[in-house]
Amino acid sequence: MQTDIDTDTPNRDVLGRVWYLLTLSRPRFWLYLAGPIVVAVAFGATSVSELFLPENIVFFAYFLFPANVFLYGVNDVFDADVDVVNPKKEGRETRWQGDPVVAASVVITTALGIVIFAISPQAAWPYLLGFFILGFQYSAPPLRFKTTPIFDSLSNGLYILPGAAAYATVTGSQPPLAAVAGGWFWTMGMHTFSAIPDIEPDRAAGIQTTATFLGEPRVYTYCLCCWLAAAVSFAFLDNRIALLLLAYPVIVFAIYWSDIAVDRAYWWYPAVNTIVGMLLTMGALWRLLYG
């Protein structure tokens, strides 16, 4: 009787495929898509009842898991040859194995996005459309943004688009431009920082990214500039948010001047992002409840 589930060889039973899909969806990063929705709803709501609108719950549920299966499933399909030499795929992530049932699951989770369009006002549609286009073209031909320096970084603004769509759904209006810009700069910094451990594997595979183009020392400067730009953008809305986001440049300096390996620090950022998102949400809720 088999008791171990091998994430590198999807089992033909239901449990094996479910485990493989969970691993593929990167549970550690689920809140990168769902988290901005919580923050956006908290800032957009004008009453407690608006926090728990059915649309908000559906948004959160979809972008917590199905949207991650779509995003990382497409990524893994078109990165199958590159991932063979990527050390990150040895443990916490998984390599694409071409299981047709898993492939069908990726297609189904993508198609479920129609539900999100159906329950959203037209004000939210450009953000949703942008998410699916960028999410697909980041990894897939013909554009495959992830292999083009700077564009790989810019296209990662897709992570804040679900939050922008949720805000538009709650309020019926567009989110503040400064918030969208600040969030976009934040995602650019996060993406490029997370690409540092991939520099050598990507170079070995002949792939060019912002990280391989700049090289590790300059990547730290690039991330620093992105996160400072994010703080400045949010300063137009609230100086307290700007001060909170300055934690990211501080952490970059701390990592750069310490003996901490970046491929280790890379795995800390989901916790950092969760804490920052929690503080933002608590601040928005405080304002909602107590003025």
C-alpha positions as CSV (number, residue, x, y, z in Angstrom):
1,M,0.0,0.0,0.0
2,Q,1.4,3.4,-1.0
3,T,1.5,5.9,1.8
4,D,3.8,8.7,0.4
5,I,2.6,11.1,-2.2
6,D,5.3,12.1,-4.7
7,T,4.9,15.6,-5.9
8,D,7.2,15.0,-8.8
9,T,5.0,12.1,-10.2
10,P,1.3,12.9,-9.9
11,N,-0.5,9.8,-8.8
12,R,-3.4,8.4,-10.9
13,D,-5.8,8.5,-7.9
14,V,-7.8,11.5,-6.8
15,L,-5.8,12.2,-3.7
16,G,-2.5,12.3,-5.7
17,R,-4.0,14.7,-8.2
18,V,-5.5,17.0,-5.5
19,W,-2.1,17.1,-3.7
20,Y,-0.4,17.9,-7.0
21,L,-2.8,20.7,-7.8
22,L,-2.3,22.1,-4.3
23,T,1.4,22.1,-4.8
24,L,1.1,23.6,-8.2
25,S,-1.0,26.4,-6.9
26,R,1.8,27.5,-4.5
27,P,-0.2,27.7,-1.2
28,R,2.5,29.8,0.3
29,F,1.6,32.6,-2.2
30,W,-2.2,32.2,-2.2
31,L,-2.7,35.6,-0.4
32,Y,-0.7,37.4,-3.1
33,L,-3.9,37.4,-5.2
34,A,-6.6,37.0,-2.4
35,G,-4.9,39.4,0.0
36,P,-5.3,42.6,-2.1
37,I,-9.1,41.8,-2.3
38,V,-9.4,41.8,1.5
39,V,-7.5,45.1,1.7
40,A,-9.5,46.7,-1.2
41,V,-12.9,45.7,0.3
42,A,-11.9,47.0,3.7
43,F,-11.0,50.4,2.2
44,G,-13.9,50.5,-0.2
45,A,-16.7,49.5,2.1
46,T,-18.8,52.2,3.8
47,S,-20.6,49.8,6.2
48,V,-20.0,46.5,7.9
49,S,-22.6,44.8,5.7
50,E,-20.7,45.8,2.6
51,L,-17.7,43.8,3.9
52,F,-19.6,40.6,3.5
53,L,-21.4,41.1,0.2
54,P,-21.7,37.8,-1.7
55,E,-19.6,39.2,-4.5
56,N,-16.7,39.8,-2.1
57,I,-16.9,36.2,-0.8
58,V,-16.9,34.8,-4.4
59,F,-14.0,37.1,-5.3
60,F,-12.0,35.9,-2.4
61,A,-12.8,32.2,-2.9
62,Y,-11.9,32.4,-6.6
63,F,-8.6,34.3,-6.2
64,L,-7.5,32.2,-3.2
65,F,-7.3,28.9,-5.1
66,P,-8.7,28.6,-8.6
67,A,-7.0,31.7,-9.9
68,N,-3.7,30.4,-8.6
69,V,-4.2,27.1,-10.3
70,F,-4.7,29.1,-13.6
71,L,-1.7,31.4,-13.0
72,Y,0.8,28.8,-11.9
73,G,-0.6,26.1,-14.1
74,V,0.0,28.1,-17.3
75,N,3.4,29.0,-15.9
76,D,4.4,25.4,-15.3
77,V,3.2,24.2,-18.7
78,F,5.3,26.7,-20.6
79,D,8.3,26.4,-18.2
80,A,8.5,22.6,-18.2
81,D,11.8,22.4,-20.0
82,V,13.3,25.2,-17.9
83,D,12.2,23.8,-14.6
84,V,14.2,20.7,-15.2
85,V,17.3,22.6,-14.0
86,N,15.6,24.9,-11.5
87,P,16.5,24.0,-7.9
88,K,13.4,25.6,-6.5
89,K,11.4,22.7,-8.0
90,E,13.2,20.2,-5.9
91,G,11.1,20.6,-2.8
92,R,8.5,23.3,-2.2
93,E,7.3,23.5,-5.8
94,T,6.6,20.9,-8.4
95,R,7.5,20.2,-12.0
96,W,4.8,19.9,-14.6
97,Q,4.2,16.3,-15.5
98,G,1.6,16.6,-18.3
99,D,-1.2,14.8,-16.6
100,P,-4.3,15.4,-18.8
101,V,-6.6,15.5,-15.7
102,V,-4.4,18.2,-14.1
103,A,-4.3,20.0,-17.5
104,A,-8.1,19.9,-17.6
105,S,-8.2,21.3,-14.1
106,V,-6.2,24.3,-15.1
107,V,-8.6,24.9,-18.0
108,I,-11.6,24.6,-15.7
109,T,-10.2,27.0,-13.1
110,T,-9.5,29.5,-15.9
111,A,-13.1,29.1,-17.2
112,L,-14.5,29.7,-13.8
113,G,-13.3,33.3,-14.1
114,I,-16.5,33.9,-16.2
115,V,-18.4,33.8,-12.9
116,I,-16.3,36.7,-11.6
117,F,-17.2,38.8,-14.7
118,A,-20.8,37.9,-14.3
119,I,-21.1,39.2,-10.7
120,S,-19.0,42.3,-11.3
121,P,-20.0,45.7,-12.6
122,Q,-18.5,46.9,-15.8
123,A,-16.2,49.2,-13.8
124,A,-14.3,46.1,-12.7
125,W,-14.1,44.4,-16.1
126,P,-10.9,46.1,-17.3
127,Y,-9.0,45.0,-14.2
128,L,-10.3,41.4,-14.5
129,L,-9.5,41.3,-18.2
130,G,-6.0,42.7,-17.5
131,F,-5.5,40.0,-14.9
132,F,-6.3,37.1,-17.3
133,I,-4.4,38.6,-20.3
134,L,-1.3,39.3,-18.3
135,G,-1.6,36.0,-16.3
136,F,-1.6,34.1,-19.6
137,Q,0.9,36.1,-21.6
138,Y,3.4,36.3,-18.7
139,S,4.2,32.7,-19.4
140,A,2.7,31.8,-22.8
141,P,3.7,32.7,-26.3
142,P,3.6,34.9,-28.3
143,L,4.5,37.6,-25.8
144,R,5.9,35.5,-22.9
145,F,6.7,38.6,-20.8
146,K,8.7,36.6,-18.3
147,T,11.5,36.2,-20.8
148,T,11.8,39.9,-21.6
149,P,13.7,42.2,-19.2
150,I,11.6,45.0,-17.6
151,F,8.4,43.6,-19.2
152,D,8.6,40.6,-16.9
153,S,8.6,43.0,-13.9
154,L,6.0,45.4,-15.3
155,S,3.5,42.6,-16.1
156,N,3.5,41.5,-12.5
157,G,1.1,44.3,-11.8
158,L,-1.4,41.6,-12.5
159,Y,-1.3,40.7,-8.8
160,I,-3.0,43.9,-7.6
161,L,-5.7,43.8,-10.4
162,P,-8.0,41.5,-8.5
163,G,-7.9,44.0,-5.6
164,A,-8.7,46.8,-8.0
165,A,-11.6,44.9,-9.4
166,A,-13.0,44.1,-5.9
167,Y,-12.8,47.8,-5.0
168,A,-14.7,48.7,-8.1
169,T,-17.3,46.1,-7.3
170,V,-17.9,47.3,-3.8
171,T,-17.9,51.0,-4.6
172,G,-19.1,51.1,-8.2
173,S,-16.2,53.5,-8.9
174,Q,-12.6,53.3,-9.9
175,P,-9.9,52.8,-7.3
176,P,-7.6,55.7,-6.6
177,L,-4.9,56.0,-9.2
178,A,-2.2,56.4,-6.5
179,A,-3.2,53.1,-4.9
180,V,-3.1,51.3,-8.3
181,A,0.3,52.8,-9.1
182,G,1.7,52.1,-5.6
183,G,0.5,48.5,-5.7
184,W,2.0,48.1,-9.2
185,F,5.4,49.3,-8.0
186,W,5.1,47.0,-5.0
187,T,4.5,43.9,-7.2
188,M,7.4,44.9,-9.5
189,G,9.8,44.9,-6.6
190,M,8.4,41.6,-5.2
191,H,8.6,39.9,-8.6
192,T,12.2,40.9,-9.3
193,F,13.4,40.2,-5.8
194,S,11.9,36.7,-6.0
195,A,13.7,36.2,-9.3
196,I,17.2,36.5,-7.7
197,P,17.4,32.7,-6.8
198,D,16.5,32.0,-10.5
199,I,19.4,34.0,-12.0
200,E,21.8,31.2,-12.5
201,P,19.1,28.6,-13.6
202,D,17.6,31.1,-16.0
203,R,21.0,32.0,-17.5
204,A,21.8,28.3,-17.9
205,A,18.5,27.9,-19.8
206,G,19.2,31.0,-21.9
207,I,16.3,33.0,-20.5
208,Q,16.6,36.7,-20.0
209,T,14.8,38.4,-17.2
210,T,15.2,41.7,-15.4
211,A,17.2,39.8,-12.8
212,T,19.6,38.2,-15.2
213,F,20.0,41.4,-17.1
214,L,20.8,43.5,-14.1
215,G,22.7,40.9,-12.1
216,E,22.2,40.3,-8.3
217,P,23.8,43.5,-6.9
218,R,21.8,45.8,-9.2
219,V,18.6,43.8,-8.6
220,Y,18.7,45.0,-5.0
221,T,18.9,48.6,-6.2
222,Y,16.0,48.0,-8.6
223,C,13.8,46.5,-5.9
224,L,14.7,49.4,-3.6
225,C,13.6,51.9,-6.2
226,C,10.4,50.0,-6.9
227,W,9.5,49.9,-3.2
228,L,10.4,53.5,-2.6
229,A,8.2,54.5,-5.6
230,A,5.4,52.4,-4.0
231,A,5.8,54.3,-0.7
232,V,5.8,57.7,-2.5
233,S,2.6,56.8,-4.5
234,F,0.7,55.8,-1.4
235,A,1.9,59.0,0.4
236,F,-0.6,60.8,-1.9
237,L,-3.3,58.9,-0.1
238,D,-2.0,58.4,3.4
239,N,1.4,59.0,4.9
240,R,0.9,56.1,7.3
241,I,0.6,53.6,4.5
242,A,3.7,55.1,2.9
243,L,5.6,54.6,6.2
244,L,4.5,51.0,6.5
245,L,5.7,50.3,3.0
246,L,9.1,51.6,3.9
247,A,9.6,48.3,5.6
248,Y,10.4,46.7,2.3
249,P,13.5,48.9,1.5
250,V,14.7,48.4,5.0
251,I,14.5,44.6,4.6
252,V,16.3,44.8,1.3
253,F,19.2,46.7,3.0
254,A,19.2,44.2,5.9
255,I,19.5,41.2,3.5
256,Y,22.1,42.9,1.3
257,W,24.4,43.8,4.2
258,S,23.9,40.5,6.0
259,D,25.0,36.9,5.5
260,I,21.4,35.8,4.8
261,A,21.1,33.9,1.6
262,V,18.5,35.5,-0.7
263,D,17.0,32.1,-1.6
264,R,16.3,31.7,2.1
265,A,14.9,35.3,2.6
266,Y,12.7,34.8,-0.5
267,W,10.6,32.4,1.5
268,W,10.1,34.9,4.3
269,Y,8.3,37.4,2.1
270,P,4.8,35.8,2.2
271,A,4.9,36.3,6.0
272,V,6.0,39.9,5.6
273,N,3.4,40.6,3.0
274,T,0.7,39.0,5.2
275,I,1.7,41.2,8.1
276,V,1.7,44.4,6.0
277,G,-1.7,43.4,4.5
278,M,-3.1,42.7,7.9
279,L,-2.0,46.1,9.3
280,L,-3.5,47.8,6.2
281,T,-6.8,46.0,6.7
282,M,-7.0,46.7,10.4
283,G,-6.4,50.4,9.7
284,A,-9.2,50.4,7.1
285,L,-11.5,48.6,9.5
286,W,-10.7,50.9,12.3
287,R,-11.6,53.9,10.1
288,L,-14.8,52.2,9.0
289,L,-16.0,51.4,12.6
290,Y,-14.7,54.4,14.5
291,G,-14.4,57.1,11.8
